[in-house]
């Protein structure tokens, strides 16, 4: 969590300890070139103190007045701001749009706040789930990978939300979910804001080609921070890979050797060339990356395994390779192949079988927490 937002939450806790009534304002929707991201927070006290920002100063005056009304009434409100031709209305001159949700700091929020601050301090991924309803207050649920604190007001709603929220938390995603009032999946009467306090996992793709371009798009869609790396400057360009968060021109093994990885990291080697893929796989197999996929035919992969054994890789290390990469979908095009790879990544993360759901009698949502390795 950014230091500015952390100060907001710590300030709310401090105000509560000394009996100061307050409101919490958060950005719950944005589009265009809005100045702050989802989850940007601002705290307003009854005495007029303000900490944090939701727009960098463009609409804070209007939001402050609404926050004071919320403190007095105890009723949450939502409001949206964008560029406008009304000279008397607050606006975002940058041309974007933001939606804010303003709620009173009540006993439900205070009940989960210590656990939230502890999780952030300890580096534990956690998500705060808040019911967004103008006439409803006091419904917050704090969700960690293997525990939860608080309630959204209904046990069935809590149970349904936990599945979805843990999926978002695993990817560090912040967004609004819509569920039925008792957690029904096909209903949308109730909006809940899920704010994840976690760093998005990384997807590192080696090889600048059409398959990599398709995979950068679907990796970004799934919530990963995507890096494309290739040693060939003519092919590895930002123009060719607009969906990637970064494009790196370096020898793959040199770049990976200097890149932090963890159990949530996905590595996909799509180079098709032993002089690139064998050295980078030697490095990858010594990391903690949870998924290591490598493209190529079975014949190519057999040759690759022989080269890796000759380089000193053990059978246990080689067993970590997903090669040939992806699930058996009959994929042909780069886009279809990217779907195949993404499907395998999701299945490995959540322990799915990769089989058709209509052929199984297992629960659709697996009970265990996310994982990739093993």
N, C-alpha and C positions, 0 to 999 in steps of 0.2 A: 504494500500500500504506500502511495506517495506520502511524503512527510506532511504536506498541507492537509490532506484528508485525515491522517493520523492525529494531527493536532485538533481537528474538529471533534473527533470521537473522545479524545482525552479531555477536551474542554467540557463537553456535555457531561461526562462523568464528574468532573470537578464542580460544575454548576449544581448538579443534583445533590452532591454531598453537602453543599451549603444552603440547600433549599431554594435555589433559583429556578423558576419556571422557564421553559425554553421550547423552541421548535427546531426541528431538523428539516432542512431542505436538500433534496437531491435531484440531480438530472436523471430522469428515467427514460428519456427519449431524445434523439438528436438526428439531424439530417444536414446535408450540405456542409458548409465550412463553419459550423458552430464552434465557439471558442473552447468549450470544455467537453470532456468525454462523459460517457455514461458513468454514474456513480459519483461524479464531482459533488462535493458536499459543502454545506454552509450551515452554521448554527447561529441562532438568534435568541438572545435572552430577553426576558420580560423587561429588564432594566435598560435594554437598548444596546447591549454588546453584540458584536458580530465577529465571527471567526469563519474563515473559508470563503469560497466564491463558487458561483455556478455559471458565471458568464464573463469573468474578468472585469466586471464593473458596469456592463451595459444595462442590465435590468435589476441590479441588486436593490435599488431604491424601492421599486415596485414590490419585489419579493419580500423585502423587509416589512413593508406594510401588511402584506398578506400573512406573513409569519406572526406578526403581533395579533392579528385577528384569530389565527389558529390557536395561539396561546390562550386567548380569552375564551374562545368557544369550546376548545378541546376537540374540534372537528377537523379532520384532515381536508386539504383541498389540493386540486391540481390546476396548473396553469401552463399555457404555452406562449412562446415569444418567437418572433421572426422579424425580418425586415418589413417595414410598413411605410406607407405614405402619410400616416397620421402623425403630425408633428407633436401631438400631445401624448402619444402612446410610447411606452418604453419599447425599444427595438434593438435588434442585433445588426449593427451596420455591416458586419461581415457577410450578411446574406443568408446565413444558416437558420435553422430552427431548433429550439430546444423545448422540451416538456419537463416541467419540474413537479415534484410531489412534496408537499409541505405537511408535516405531521407533528403533533405535540410530542414532546419527550415524556412518555408516560411509564407506568410501572412495567408494562410488557417489554418495552425497549430497554429499560434499566436492568431488567432481569437477565437479559442476554449480553449486556454490554461488557461485564467483566470477562466473560469467556471469550468474547470477540477480541478484546485488547490483549488477553493472554495469548491467544492463537497468533495474532499478528506479531507480538513480541517474540514468540518462539519459532516463527516461520512456518506455522502449520496452515495449510490451505483451509479456508473456511468461507462460507457464504451466509450472508444475512438475507433472510426471506421476509418480506413485509407485505401484508395485505394492503392493496390500494383501493380503498372504498371511501367515498366522501363522508358517509355516515357511520363509518366503523373505525374504531381506534383500538389499540391494545392487542395486536395480533402479529407477533414476530417469532420466527423460528431460526435458530442458528444451526447450520449444518456443516459438519466436518466429515471426512471420508468414512469414519467408523462410529460417529456419535452425533447426537443432536441435543439442543437445549431450547426450551420454550415450546410454543404451540401456535398454530394458525387458527385455533378455535374449534377444530373438529378433528378427531383421530383419523378418520378416513382421508380427510384433506391432507393432514400431515403425512400419512403413509404414501399417498400419491405424489405429493410434492418432493419427498425425499428421493425417489427414483430419478425424477427429472432434474432436480437440483444437483445431485451428485454427478450426473452426466455433465452439466454445465460447469461445475466446480473443477472436474478433472481437466477441463480445457481452459480454466481461468476466465470463463465467459460471464459477462453481466448483461442481463436483458429482462424484459417483462415476459412472464408466463401467463397463460390464460387457461383456467381450469373450471370445472363445475364447482358449485359451492361445497360439495362433499367430495371433491377430487375427481369427478367424472372426466374421463379423457376426451370425450367428444363434445363437451360443453365448454362455454367460454364466458360464463356469467361473472366470474371472479378473476381480477387481474392481480398478480403478485409480482413484486419487483425482487429479482434475485441479484444481489450484488456480491460478486466473487472477489475475495481478497486472496488472489493467487496469481502467479506469473504464468501466462500461457505456455504450454509445452512447445518444444522446438521440433520442427521437421527439417532435416538437412538432406537436400537432394543433390547428388553428384551426377553430372552429365547434362550438357546443354543440348536437348533435342526435343522433338515434338511430344514424346511421352513425358518428359520432365515438365514441359509447359502445361500439359493437362493436369499433372499431379500437383503442380504449384497451385493451380486454381482450386482443386478439390481439397487440398491441404488447408488452404486459407479458409475455405468454406466450413471446414470442420473445426476451425478455431486455433490452428497451429500458427506459430510464428515461423514462417517459411524462409529458408535460405537456399539459394541455388548456387552451386559452386562448380566451376570448370576451369581448366588451365588455358583454354583457348579464348582469347579476348575477342576474337571476331564473332564467336557464337554466344558467349556469356555476356549479354547486355541487358540493361533494364528495359529497353524497348521490346526485346524478345520475350521477357518474362515479367510483364507488368503486375502480375498477382503476387510475386515474391516480395517479401519485406526487405530483402537485400540480395544482391547479386555479387558474388565474389569471384574474382579471376585469380586463382592460385592452383597449384597442384593439390588435388584433393587430400592426399595423405598429410601434407604439410598443414593445410587448413584445419583438418579434423584433430590433429595432434595438439593444436593450440585452442580448441573450442571446448568449453565446458559442456558436459552431458550428464544426464541423470536417468533414472528409471523410466521417466516419461518421454524421453527423447526418441524420435523416430529417425532412422537413417535409411535412405533409399539410394542404392547405387545403380544407376541406369546408364553407365558409360559404355558397356559392350566392348571394352578394350582391356586386355590383361595388364598393360603397362599402367593403366589408371586404376582399375578396380581391385587388383590383387594388393597393391600397397595400401590403399585406403581401407580395405577390409582387414588387413593385418592390424591397423590402428583401431578400427571400429570394434573388432572382437575383443579388444582389451579394455574397452570402455564399459560404463554401466548402462548404455543405451538399452531401452526396453524392447526395441524392434529394429532389426537389421535385415532389410530386404535387398535382394540383388537380382537384376533382370538378366535373362538369357535363356537359351534352350537347355534342355537336359544335358545334351552333349557338351555345350559350353560350360555348364555348371560343373559337370564331372571333371573337366579339364581344370577349371578354377579351383575345385577342392584339392586336386592333386598338387597344384602349385602352392596352395596355402599349407598343405601338410609338409611340403618340402621346405616351406619357410618357417616351420616349427609350430604351427597351430595344432592344438590337441583336438581329439574327437569331441570332447565336451564343448569346446569353443565353437567348433564347426556346426554343432547341433543347434546353435542359436540362430543360424542363418535361415531366413525365409527365402529359399531359392529352389526352383524359379519362383519369383515373387508373385503374390496375389492368390486369390481364390479361383477355382475352376468355374468361370462364368461363360466360357467360350468367347472371351473378348478378342476383338480384332483391331479396332482403331485405338489411337492414343487415349481418347476419352474413355472408351470402354475399359481399357487396361488400367487407367487411373481409378476407375470405380472398383475394379477387381482388387487393386492394391489397397485402396481405402477400406474396402470391406474386410480384408484380412487384418488390417490395423485395428479396426473397431472390434472385430471378433476376439483378437488377442487381448485388447484392453479389458474387455468385460467378460471374457471367458466363454464367448459364444462358440457354437459348433461349426458354423458356416453352412449348416444344412437348412433345407426349407422348413419354415415354421409349420407349414401344413403337414409335414411328415413327422413332427415331434409332438410330444405331450408335456414338454418342459415348460416352466413359466417363461413368458416372453421377456420379462426383465429379471436378470440374474440377481441373486441376493448379495453376492459378495462384492467387495469394493473393487475399484479399478485396478488393473495391472496390465503390464505388457510382457514382461519377461517371464520365463518359466514355461 
